[in-house]
């Protein structure tokens, strides 16, 4: 039987804070549209750190660091991942559109594209918009987007936890774009 010894922190050879800040990032930003749970927000920070996402935009009622509940799940990623607060998601998307971002709502819509059918993973820069835990991405925000993407599901529930959905979508985008770093 094969031994599976855990890798030590030293063996993982991760970037330190300064190296991370100076490292090239994926041409992807995450926009959180009125996320209620500070734990979900902290989880997004940690996932964005793992996949070297360029920036997180915290919009509307989404809490901002420093906050105990965010810090508990972010485990220091609020120090590594750049972030910015915007009073409304609509204003944030106006800014990102002017910057040349392709706006993609992660939401189930009449014309959404399944994540595994997404053809333009290589288009960038990309802004991925994730919505409120109960209401999803606001319709006014969806109306601003170039595309809606959804994660295929085959269970009885209609959705995933927003931070879980974030991990799945960001992993797929990371796999497609990492080789370009």
N, C-alpha and C positions, 0 to 999 in steps of 0.2 A: 504494500500500500504506500502510495506517495505521501510524503510529508508536505503539509501546507503551513509553513511558518509565516506569521504575520510580518509584514515589512515594517521596519522601524522608521521612525520619523526622519532620521538622518538618511536612511536608504531611499526614501521617497524623493529627496533632493528637490524640494519645492522652492519656488522663488521667494525671496524675502520681500518686505514691503517696498523698498526702493526699486528692486529689480522688477517687481510687478508693475509699479507705477510707470516705469520706463519701457516695459515690454509692449510690443505691438498687440493691439486688441483686434478682435473680430469686428468687422464693420456692421455691427448690430447693436441697437439700443432696445431696452425694454421699457415699456410705458405701462404703469400700473394705474388703471382707471378706477378710482374710488374703492380701493381694497380696505375692508373693515378690519381684518385680523392683522395685528402687528407681528404675529408669528409667521403668517404667510409672507409679509413684507421681508422679514428677516431671512426666511428661506430663499426668497428671490435673490437677496444679496449674496448669500452663500453659493447658490447655483451660478450666478453671474460671475463670481470670482472663479469658480471651477472651470468655466468655459471662456474666460477672458473676454467677457462682453464689455463693450466700450463704455456704456453708461446706463443708469436707471433713472427714469423720470417718475417721480411720485406725484400723483395728481389728485386734486379734490380732497376727499377725507382721508386719503392714505397718509398714515403717520410717517414722520421723518425722524431720523436719528438725531441726537442720541435718545434712545428710549429703552428701558429695561427689557421689555418683551421682544423688541427687534433684536437687541444685542444677544439675547439668550439663544436665538436660532441662527443669527448671522455669524456668531463666533469670530468676530473681528473683521468680517468682510465689509462692514460699513467704512472701514479705514482704507480698504484697497480699491473698492469699486467706486468710481465717480458717480455722483448722483446730483439731481437738481429737483426742486419742488416747483410745480406749476399749479396755480389756483384752479384751472380747469384743464381737462384733457383736450378739449377743442382748441384752446390757445396753444397748448404744447404741440399738437399735431400740425397746426398752421406753421409754427416755427420749423418743425422737422420737414415738412413738405417743401418749404423754401430752401432748406439745406440739401434737398435732393433725395430724401429718404423715400423708399417704397413703404407705404403704410399697410400693415397686415394685421387685421383683427383676428385674434384667436377666439372664434365664436362659431356656433352652429347657425347658419343662415340658409336661405333658399338656394343660394348659389355658391356656398362655400366649397372649397377644394379640400379633399382629404389630404392630410399631412403627407402620406406616402405617395400621393399623386402630384405633389408640388413640383412643378417643372422649373421654377425660377429661384431655387435655393441659392443659385450662384449670382443672382442679381443683388447688388448692394449699392449703397448702404440700405439696411432693412431696419424698420421700426416694428417691433412686435407688441401689440396691445393686448393686455390681459385685463379682464373685467372683474367687477364686484362679485363676491361669493354667492350672493342670492340672485342678482339681476343680470349678471354677465356684463358684457361690454355694452355701454349705452348706445341706443340707436343713432343718436346724433353723431357719435364717434364712429360707428360703423359706416355711416353715410360719407364720412371723410376719407375712408380707407380705399386703397386700390384693390384690395383683395381680402377675403375672409378665408381662414383655414381652420379645419377642425381635425381632431384626433379621432380616428375610427374607433368605435366601441361596439361591443356586442353583448353587454350585460343588461340588467334591468334598470340601472340608473341612467339618467340623462346627461350627467356631467361628471367631471373629476374635480377634486380639490384644485383650486387655482394654482397653488405652488407645485403640485404634482404635474399638472398640465404644463406649467412652465418648464419643469425639468425635462419632460418628454420632448417638447417643441425645441427647446434650446439644444438638447443633445442632437436632434436631427439636423439642425442648422449648423451646429459645430462640426459634425461629421462631414458635411458638404463643404464647409469653408476653411477648416483648420489647415488643410494642405497649402492654402494661399498665404498663411502667416509666414 
